[in-house]
């Protein structure tokens, strides 16, 4: 990465927070990348951290170093530029050129904020929305709004506004098909960067899914988790709403439902049919949610329980579980009902939903994939 002065990269919010990409000198990877591919954060055995580009065969074909563990990614509609977010409490955001013709640039959050690991671009590619923590004001959740400007050779991101997430601990977010409604999973857990990942308000936490008008920041609908210690964290769009995955902060012997559908009109509705033993095996934690392009299936991963769960979206019911060691990332192919899965042991698998089979595609010895996979193409 080229050495660039802090003054050229960062400005305090109010004046704007800016990143621009700069040319790579003698890049070995300047050619256009064939698509589709998958993106994920990973770490190695020496605690070095990277963004990785994986092909359909599960092979790591490109990597970019980052300051610490990464989490989620937002891909611009052009498929060239990617905003990759650090793991909570996130203190960096890296903008990557998939063609690798321009050096990645890393931003810092505006004063008094940290990122929660996720973001989404507007449908017209002009804005980036990010989940953030106003940590000096009782962990008030905010949505950062960044203006995006691209050309054939550059991408610039500038913070221009923010509005309330209408909750605490906003995590994953998605923009509905109307391009006007933002759905936010407010995990409810208050944190502060001075205390790393400590959970500061479990006795009073309240988790919600918020539907927000992006033009005004107005709350359109809010649905609270059915249990006070259930944290709604990850989601994926489907039809008129989202599929939501949760984690539970309560008694280890409890097994609350972890998968729901949320929509403005119908509220938060639990999926049904998962046997008690399979639910317990998920170990109170859903890492990723993915939904099929056809709208027929959802997949959730539970790395703490070495489980992948497959769900029917026709009637919001459980279909089956499969064993997969430390599986976190999940992303459907652009067509069909196959799912790419990534694991903390460095392996990449492909799940064939209809055949009810998982096959190992590759193993990267000494590498550890993080919790999310993002397809682009």
N, C-alpha and C positions, 0 to 999 in steps of 0.2 A: 504494500500500500504506500502511496506517495505521502511524504511528510507535508502536511498542510497546517498552517497556523490555526489555533483555536479561534482567532478573531474572524477568519474566513468562514468558519463552519457554524458558530453558535451566536445567537443573539437572544437576549431575554425576551420572554413573552411580553407582548405589548409592542415591541419593535418587530417581533417575528422571530421564529426559530427556523433556520435555513440549512439545507444541505444541497450541494451540487456535486455531480460526479465529474472526475477529471480523467483525461486519457491515460490508458495503460501504455507504458513504453515497451515495445518488443513483446507484446503479449503472445504467449504460446497457444492461447485459446481464443483468438480473435474471430474465428469463423462462427457463422450462425449455427446454433444448436438445433438438431432435429428434435421434434416434439411428438408426443407429450413426454414430459419428465416429471420427477417428483423432487420436492425440496424438504429437507429436515435439518434440524440442528443435531450435532453429535459432539461427543468428547472422546479423547483418547485416554490411554492408561496413565499418561503423564499429566492429566488434568489440563490439557490444552483443548480449546473449544473452537468449533467451526460451524459454518453453514455448508451443507453437502447437497450436491446435485446427483440424483440417482436415475438411471435409465430403466426401461421396462424389464430388463433382465435382472434388476436389483443391484447393478454394479455402480459403485461410486465413481463418477466420471469427472467431477470438478469439486473443488472445495475452496472456501474463503475463511481465513481466521477471524474470530471475533473475540471481544475482551473477556467474556464469561459465558455461562450456559445460556443458550437460546431457547426459544419456545415456539411461538407461532409466526406465520408469514401472511402477508397480504400481497397478492399479485395484481399488477395493473393489467387492464383489459388487453393491452397490446401484447402481453406475454413476455415483454422484455425486462421490465423493471420490477423489482421485488423489494418490499419493506419487510425486514426481518426483525422481530422483537426479542428483547432479552427476557429471561425468566424473572418473575416477581421476586423482589422489588426491582423492576427493570430500570436501569440507568443508562441504557444505550439502545439505539435503533440504527440498524445498518441498512443502507440502500445499496442494492446490488444490481449490476447490469448482467443479465444472464448470458449475453454474448461475450462478456468479459473484455469488451473493448475499453471500458472505463473502470477505474479503480473504485472499489466500494468506499463509501463515506459513512462514518458513524456520527450520529447526533447524540446529544445529551438532552434530557427533558428540561422543560422550562422550570423556573425557580419554584420550589415547593411542591413539585410533582414527581411521581415516578410512574412508569408504564406497568401494566398488568399482563403483558405478553401477547396481546392480540390487537388487530386492527382490520379495517376493511375499506376499500376504495369505493367511491361513488360510481354509479353506472356509467357516467360520462367521463370518468377518470380525472375529474378536476379537483376532487377533494379526497383526503384520507381522514377517516375517523378512528380514533384510538381510545382504548380504555385506560384511565389514569387515576391516580390517587392524590387528592388534595390533603396530604398527610398531616399538615399542621392545623387542620380544621376538622378534627374528629374523624379523619379518614373519609371525608366526603368524596363520593365517586363523581368523576367528571369525564366527559367525552371531549377529547382534544380534536380540533378541526384544523386541518392543514391544507393549504392550497398546493396543488400539484401542477407543475408546468413541465411538459416534455417536448423534445424535438427529436429528430433522428439521431442526435448525438449526445443528448443530455437529459437529465431529470432533476428538477429542483422541487424541494418540499419546504414550505414555510408555514409555521403555526400562525393562524389568523384569528382563532376564536376558541371558545370552549363552552359547554353547557352541562347541566347536571345529568348524571346517569340515573338520578332518582333512587339512589341506594348507596350502599357501602360495598367496596370491593368489586367493582365491575370487572368482569373477566372477558370471556369471549363475546363477540358481537357480530351481527349479520344485518345486511340491508335487504329488506323485502323486495319482491319483484317490482313493486310500484316505484322503487327508487326514492321514496319519500319517508318510509318508516324504518327506523333502526330498532332492532331487537337486542337487548342487552341482558346477559345473565349477571346479576349482581350477587356475588358470592356471599355477601353479608359479613365477611370477616375483616375486622379492622387491623391494619398493619402500619408499621412505620419503618423507614429504612435504617434508622438508628438501632432497631431491634431485629434486623435481618428478616427472617420469615416467621417470627413469633406471632401468635394469634392473640390479640389483645382484648377481645370483647366476647368471648364465647358465652358468657353468662347472659348477654343481651343481643347477640347477633340475630339479624333478620335478613333472610335471603329472598330475592324476588327476580322475576323476569319482567323487564320494562319494555313497553312499546312506545317509542318516542318519535315525534315529528321532527325531522332533521332541520327543517327550515326555521322552526321556532324554538326547539328544545322542549316543547310542551309534552307532558306525559299523556299518552292516549289510553293506556291500559297498564295495569300492574297486577301481577299474580304472585302471591307469596308461597314459599315452600310449605308443605303440610306439616313439617316438623321443625321446631325451632333450631335444631342443630344440623339441619340438612342444608348444605351449601350447593346452590345451583351454579355450575361453573362453565360447562362446555355445551355447545349447541351446533345444530346444522339445519339449514333451511329445508322445508318441505311444504309444498302447497300454500295454505293460508297461515302457516306458522313455522315453528321450529321444533325439532326433537332436542331435548335437554338431558344432559347427564349430570349427576350430582356426586358429591362425596359427603360422608357423614362424620360428624365430630363427636358423637355420643358414645354410649356404652359399647364396647367391642362385641358384646353378645347380641346387640340389636341388628336387625337386618331390614331396614326400611327400603322401600322401592327406590331405585336409583335412576330410572329412565321415565321421562314424561314427554307429552306433547303440549306445547303452549301456543295458544292463538288468542287474538284480541277478544273474540266473542265467547269462545268455549272455555277459556281459562286454562288452568294447569291440570291435565288429565294423566293419571299414571297408566303406564302400559301394564298389561295383565298376562298371566299365564306362566311366568317364570317359576319353576319349582323352587321351594324353599332352600333346598340344598344348593342349587345353582346360584341363587341370589346370594346366599351366605358365602359361596366360593369367590364372589367378586370382591370380598373383603372391604366393603363399604366405600369403594372408590372407582369412579369412571374417569378415564384419562382423555379419551377422544370419542367424538360422535361423528359418523359419516352417513350420508344418505345417498341413495342411488339416483342417477339421472332420470331413471324411469319413474321414480317416486314409489317404487314397490317395496324397497327394503331399507332398513337402517342397520348399522353395525356399531357396537360400542366395545371399547377395550377396557380391561381391568388388569393392569400389570401387576398389582399387588396380589392378585389371585391367579395370575397366569391364565386368564380367560378372555375369549372373544364371544360376544353374544350377538345373535342375529335375530332381527325383529321384522315382522310383517307390518307395513304401513297401510295395508288395506283395512285392517281392523285393530291396529295398535296392540298386537299380541306378540309374545315370545315364540320363536320357532325352534331354536336350539342353541346350545353353547358348544364351544370347542376349546381344547387346551392349546395354549401357545405361550411359551415361556416369556415373561416380562414384556409382553406386547403392549405398545403404547400408541404408535401412529397408525392411522387407518385412512385410506383414500380410495374411493371407487375409481375405476377406469372411466374414461369419457363415454364409452359405450359398453353395453353389456352389464353383467352383474358380478364382475370379478373385483376383488379388493386387494390393494397392496397393503401389507402390514409390516411395521418395523419394530424391532426389539432392542431392549437394553443390552443384549449380548452381541450386538453387531450383525444380527441376521435380518434378512428381508424375506418375507413370505408372500405367496399369493393365495388368497381364499377364493374358491369357486363356490358361490352360495348355493347354486342349484345342485351341484354334485356333492355338496357338504364335505369338501376336502380342502386341506391346506398343504401346499408344497413349498419347500424351501427353495428360494431362488439363489441366494448367495449368503456368505458369511464374511464379514470384514473383521478379522481377528484384531483384538485390541481396541476396537471402536465400540461406542455405546450410543445408539440412537436415542434421541429425546422423545417426548410424548406425542409429537404431531408430525403428520405428513401433509404436504400441500401439492396437489397436482396442478400442472399448467400445460396448456397446449393450444 
